[in-house]
C-alpha cells in the first residue's frame, strides 16, 4: 500500500491575545503572549505571569490571561515542555484540549490555564516569565456520518463535562 500525506492549506486565522480585563486573573501584570522558541518549533511556549511553588504530590493552576483564536477545524493541544517532564511536572489531565469555541466564552473569555501537578519529591519553583507549557495547533477530522451537533458552548474551563 502507498500512503500519501496531504498538507491542508489553512488560512492564517490563528492568533493569541490577552483576555478581556474583566476576566484577568493577574491584574496589573504584563502578559507575555506565547511564541515559538525556534524556526521549526511546533509548540508555542506559554509563560507564567506569577511566581509559584508547587509542593510535591500537589497541583496548582496557573491562569495565563491568554486566549487563542483559531478556526473551527483546528484544536490547540497543550502539554508541559520536555524540561518540565524531567523535573517530574505534568499537566494534571496529561494533555489539554482547547476547542475553537473556548475563545471568548462567557465564563472566562477563553483564559487558558495550566493545572500543573508535581509528582516529584522536591518543590517545583516557577518564577514569573518561566515557561509553563506549550501549545500546538492541529487540524482534526470528524466522522462523515455524524449526527448534526447543535449544542453551543455555555461556559469556560471544564464546561463540556457538566
Residue frames as qw, qx, qy, qz and C-alpha x, y, z in Angstrom:
[[0.000, 0.888, 0.461, 0.000, 0.00, 0.00, 0.00],
 [0.376, 0.268, -0.018, 0.887, 1.07, 3.53, -0.67],
 [0.220, -0.784, -0.487, 0.316, 0.09, 6.24, 1.76],
 [0.303, 0.563, 0.118, 0.760, 0.04, 9.91, 0.90],
 [0.275, -0.518, -0.432, 0.685, 0.35, 12.81, 3.24],
 [0.154, 0.739, 0.414, 0.508, -1.83, 15.74, 2.35],
 [0.271, -0.181, -0.300, 0.897, -0.97, 19.20, 3.58],
 [0.041, 0.797, 0.603, -0.002, -4.02, 21.26, 4.27],
 [0.208, 0.362, 0.050, 0.907, -3.99, 24.87, 3.23],
 [0.311, -0.693, -0.596, 0.259, -5.33, 26.66, 6.27],
 [0.120, 0.841, 0.097, 0.518, -5.97, 30.39, 6.22],
 [0.397, 0.151, -0.486, 0.764, -3.88, 32.45, 8.61],
 [0.447, -0.631, -0.235, -0.588, -6.56, 32.87, 11.25],
 [0.768, -0.399, -0.420, 0.274, -4.69, 31.83, 14.37],
 [0.172, 0.625, -0.270, 0.712, -3.58, 34.32, 16.99],
 [0.500, -0.395, -0.620, 0.458, -3.04, 34.80, 20.70],
 [0.098, -0.686, -0.070, -0.717, -4.48, 37.72, 22.65],
 [0.050, 0.044, -0.682, 0.728, -4.65, 38.88, 26.26],
 [0.136, -0.564, -0.813, -0.038, -8.10, 38.15, 27.73],
 [0.145, -0.765, -0.243, -0.579, -10.52, 40.98, 28.37],
 [0.068, 0.419, -0.531, 0.734, -9.61, 42.92, 31.55],
 [0.691, -0.331, 0.112, -0.633, -12.84, 41.76, 33.23],
 [0.985, -0.057, -0.122, -0.106, -11.56, 38.16, 33.10],
 [0.415, 0.597, -0.571, 0.382, -7.91, 38.72, 34.00],
 [0.834, -0.450, -0.303, 0.101, -6.67, 36.66, 36.95],
 [0.670, -0.224, -0.072, 0.704, -3.36, 38.51, 37.21],
 [0.090, 0.960, 0.252, 0.076, -4.27, 42.18, 37.46],
 [0.124, -0.957, 0.239, 0.109, -1.54, 44.73, 36.77],
 [0.622, -0.359, 0.606, 0.341, 0.92, 42.16, 35.41],
 [0.387, 0.591, -0.453, -0.543, 2.28, 42.39, 31.88],
 [0.876, 0.102, 0.455, -0.126, 1.30, 39.27, 29.95],
 [0.040, -0.493, 0.718, 0.489, 3.75, 37.66, 27.54],
 [0.835, 0.317, -0.010, -0.450, 1.96, 36.06, 24.60],
 [0.861, -0.115, 0.471, 0.156, 3.06, 32.57, 23.53],
 [0.367, 0.769, -0.437, -0.287, 5.90, 32.33, 20.99],
 [0.978, 0.147, -0.080, 0.125, 7.86, 29.57, 19.30],
 [0.574, -0.695, 0.282, 0.329, 11.44, 29.18, 20.53],
 [0.345, -0.325, 0.646, 0.598, 12.95, 28.24, 17.18],
 [0.341, 0.317, -0.437, -0.770, 12.11, 28.49, 13.49],
 [0.510, 0.021, -0.782, -0.358, 10.95, 24.86, 13.31],
 [0.132, 0.031, 0.799, -0.586, 9.29, 24.53, 16.72],
 [0.245, -0.431, -0.771, -0.399, 5.78, 23.10, 16.59],
 [0.396, -0.657, -0.599, 0.227, 4.86, 24.33, 20.04],
 [0.002, 0.743, -0.021, 0.669, 4.17, 27.86, 21.22],
 [0.443, -0.085, -0.658, 0.604, 5.66, 28.39, 24.67],
 [0.376, -0.796, -0.305, -0.363, 3.31, 29.71, 27.35],
 [0.347, 0.318, -0.489, 0.734, 4.76, 31.72, 30.22],
 [0.404, -0.586, -0.640, 0.290, 3.79, 32.10, 33.85],
 [0.013, 0.780, 0.078, 0.620, 2.64, 35.59, 34.83],
 [0.570, -0.736, 0.150, -0.333, 3.29, 34.80, 38.53],
 [0.128, 0.442, -0.840, 0.287, 5.77, 33.26, 40.94],
 [0.867, -0.231, -0.029, -0.440, 4.58, 29.94, 42.34],
 [0.028, -0.397, 0.907, -0.138, 5.93, 26.96, 44.26],
 [0.849, -0.069, -0.288, -0.438, 4.23, 23.60, 43.68],
 [0.467, -0.488, 0.691, -0.258, 4.88, 21.23, 46.57],
 [0.108, 0.172, -0.959, -0.198, 5.46, 17.52, 45.95],
 [0.030, -0.327, -0.944, -0.013, 2.32, 15.50, 45.20],
 [0.163, 0.665, 0.449, -0.575, 0.16, 18.61, 44.73],
 [0.376, 0.493, 0.534, 0.574, -1.33, 20.52, 41.82],
 [0.049, -0.609, -0.196, 0.767, -1.69, 24.23, 41.18],
 [0.467, 0.719, 0.475, 0.198, -3.50, 26.19, 38.50],
 [0.258, -0.397, 0.156, 0.867, -1.76, 28.97, 36.62],
 [0.436, 0.791, 0.421, -0.083, -4.04, 31.20, 34.57],
 [0.575, 0.051, 0.288, 0.764, -2.07, 32.68, 31.69],
 [0.165, 0.730, 0.215, -0.628, -4.53, 35.50, 30.90],
 [0.072, 0.339, -0.652, -0.674, -4.03, 34.48, 27.26],
 [0.730, 0.364, 0.475, -0.330, -6.72, 33.33, 24.85],
 [0.258, -0.203, 0.745, 0.580, -6.33, 31.77, 21.40],
 [0.622, 0.523, 0.125, -0.569, -8.41, 32.48, 18.31],
 [0.093, -0.281, 0.856, 0.425, -8.42, 29.81, 15.60],
 [0.525, 0.071, -0.508, -0.679, -10.62, 28.08, 13.04],
 [0.804, -0.185, 0.243, -0.510, -13.32, 25.54, 13.99],
 [0.960, 0.197, -0.196, -0.032, -11.47, 22.64, 12.28],
 [0.429, 0.500, -0.561, 0.501, -8.37, 23.20, 14.44],
 [0.739, -0.631, -0.234, 0.021, -7.60, 22.21, 18.05],
 [0.115, 0.754, -0.499, 0.411, -4.98, 23.68, 20.35],
 [0.887, -0.263, -0.358, 0.121, -3.33, 20.89, 22.34],
 [0.113, -0.836, 0.399, -0.360, -1.37, 21.88, 25.43],
 [0.918, -0.151, -0.294, 0.218, 1.30, 19.96, 27.30],
 [0.477, -0.808, 0.209, 0.276, 4.29, 20.61, 29.50],
 [0.401, 0.769, -0.492, -0.073, 7.73, 21.07, 27.99],
 [0.873, 0.107, -0.448, 0.160, 10.22, 18.19, 27.96],
 [0.260, 0.408, -0.534, 0.694, 12.30, 20.06, 30.54],
 [0.547, -0.362, 0.269, -0.706, 9.34, 20.13, 32.92],
 [0.947, -0.042, -0.238, -0.210, 8.85, 16.40, 32.45],
 [0.647, 0.289, -0.548, 0.445, 12.47, 15.88, 33.51],
 [0.042, -0.319, 0.503, -0.803, 11.60, 17.76, 36.72],
 [0.096, -0.288, -0.934, 0.186, 8.60, 15.44, 37.42],
 [0.280, 0.407, 0.284, -0.822, 5.94, 18.01, 36.48],
 [0.099, 0.255, 0.838, 0.473, 2.98, 17.23, 34.26],
 [0.420, -0.218, -0.162, -0.866, -0.43, 18.59, 33.39],
 [0.469, -0.078, 0.696, -0.539, -2.97, 17.19, 35.84],
 [0.804, 0.359, 0.300, -0.369, -5.05, 15.90, 32.93],
 [0.716, -0.125, 0.540, 0.425, -1.89, 14.90, 30.96],
 [0.263, 0.159, 0.484, 0.820, -2.88, 16.89, 27.87],
 [0.215, 0.518, 0.352, -0.749, -5.08, 19.91, 27.37],
 [0.264, 0.404, 0.721, 0.497, -7.63, 20.09, 24.57],
 [0.084, 0.514, 0.204, -0.829, -8.73, 23.61, 23.73],
 [0.400, 0.552, 0.692, 0.237, -11.57, 23.90, 21.23],
 [0.216, 0.307, 0.245, 0.894, -12.05, 26.92, 18.99],
 [0.329, -0.693, -0.393, -0.507, -15.30, 27.85, 20.77],
 [0.609, -0.485, -0.389, 0.492, -13.44, 28.25, 24.08],
 [0.288, 0.109, 0.065, 0.949, -12.31, 31.65, 22.77],
 [0.213, -0.248, -0.091, -0.941, -14.49, 34.44, 24.13],
 [0.430, -0.417, -0.797, -0.086, -16.72, 32.16, 26.24],
 [0.330, -0.763, -0.174, -0.528, -18.99, 33.81, 28.82],
 [0.795, -0.558, -0.193, 0.142, -17.24, 32.36, 31.89],
 [0.606, -0.593, 0.183, 0.498, -13.63, 33.43, 31.34],
 [0.346, 0.849, -0.192, -0.351, -13.25, 34.87, 27.79],
 [0.882, 0.410, -0.218, 0.085, -11.11, 31.85, 26.84],
 [0.214, -0.802, 0.529, -0.175, -8.44, 32.28, 29.54],
 [0.836, 0.218, -0.501, 0.046, -6.01, 29.37, 29.07],
 [0.538, -0.686, 0.410, -0.270, -4.95, 27.72, 32.30],
 [0.614, 0.318, -0.713, 0.115, -2.31, 25.13, 33.08],
 [0.764, -0.547, 0.192, -0.282, -3.04, 22.92, 36.10],
 [0.470, 0.538, -0.678, 0.171, 0.40, 21.56, 36.88],
 [0.895, -0.426, 0.001, -0.135, 0.99, 18.51, 39.06],
 [0.097, 0.698, -0.685, 0.183, 4.32, 17.89, 40.79],
 [0.966, -0.148, -0.155, -0.148, 4.77, 14.12, 41.12],
 [0.566, 0.439, -0.524, 0.461, 8.36, 14.52, 42.30],
 [0.675, -0.466, -0.465, 0.333, 9.82, 14.67, 45.77],
 [0.359, -0.239, -0.119, 0.895, 11.00, 18.31, 45.71],
 [0.210, 0.761, 0.288, -0.541, 9.27, 21.66, 45.38],
 [0.506, 0.406, 0.465, 0.603, 8.91, 22.85, 41.79],
 [0.141, -0.646, -0.152, 0.735, 9.66, 26.57, 41.67],
 [0.395, 0.624, 0.486, 0.466, 8.15, 28.76, 38.95],
 [0.196, -0.451, -0.082, 0.867, 9.15, 32.39, 38.50],
 [0.435, 0.782, 0.237, -0.379, 7.14, 34.93, 36.53],
 [0.330, 0.754, -0.438, -0.361, 8.28, 34.63, 32.93],
 [0.306, -0.279, 0.905, 0.099, 9.20, 30.91, 33.15],
 [0.491, 0.059, -0.668, -0.556, 7.80, 28.53, 30.54],
 [0.512, -0.095, 0.666, -0.534, 4.89, 26.55, 31.97],
 [0.671, 0.290, 0.680, -0.057, 3.86, 24.59, 28.90],
 [0.023, -0.252, 0.571, 0.781, 3.36, 24.65, 25.19],
 [0.621, 0.466, 0.432, -0.460, 0.51, 24.68, 22.74],
 [0.190, -0.144, 0.775, 0.586, 0.35, 23.06, 19.31],
 [0.596, 0.392, 0.065, -0.698, -2.32, 23.83, 16.69],
 [0.195, -0.077, 0.934, 0.288, -3.51, 20.74, 14.81],
 [0.558, 0.019, -0.349, -0.752, -6.30, 20.06, 12.32],
 [0.348, 0.005, 0.894, -0.283, -8.84, 17.41, 13.30],
 [0.351, -0.040, -0.687, -0.635, -11.47, 15.43, 11.48],
 [0.583, 0.005, 0.516, -0.627, -14.96, 14.23, 12.33],
 [0.390, 0.135, 0.899, 0.146, -16.78, 11.14, 11.09],
 [0.097, -0.053, -0.543, -0.833, -18.72, 11.50, 7.86],
 [0.399, -0.438, -0.711, -0.378, -21.99, 10.06, 9.18],
 [0.185, -0.165, -0.598, 0.762, -22.11, 12.09, 12.39],
 [0.072, -0.784, -0.614, -0.058, -25.49, 13.37, 13.51],
 [0.169, 0.675, 0.002, 0.718, -25.53, 17.15, 13.37],
 [0.461, -0.379, -0.531, 0.602, -24.47, 18.65, 16.67],
 [0.020, -0.783, -0.293, -0.548, -26.39, 21.74, 17.69],
 [0.602, -0.689, -0.259, 0.309, -25.07, 22.22, 21.24],
 [0.283, 0.799, -0.138, 0.512, -23.27, 25.51, 21.84],
 [0.529, -0.013, -0.541, 0.654, -20.57, 26.06, 24.48],
 [0.340, -0.829, -0.297, -0.330, -22.08, 27.76, 27.53],
 [0.575, -0.807, 0.118, 0.069, -19.02, 28.12, 29.71],
 [0.185, 0.822, -0.537, 0.039, -15.30, 28.03, 30.16],
 [0.133, 0.456, -0.866, 0.156, -12.78, 25.68, 31.73],
 [0.084, 0.025, 0.970, -0.226, -14.31, 22.18, 32.10],
 [0.493, 0.198, 0.187, -0.827, -17.74, 23.29, 30.90],
 [0.630, 0.191, -0.555, -0.508, -18.35, 20.41, 28.48],
 [0.348, 0.007, -0.919, 0.185, -18.27, 17.83, 31.31],
 [0.280, 0.029, 0.492, -0.824, -21.18, 19.44, 33.21]]
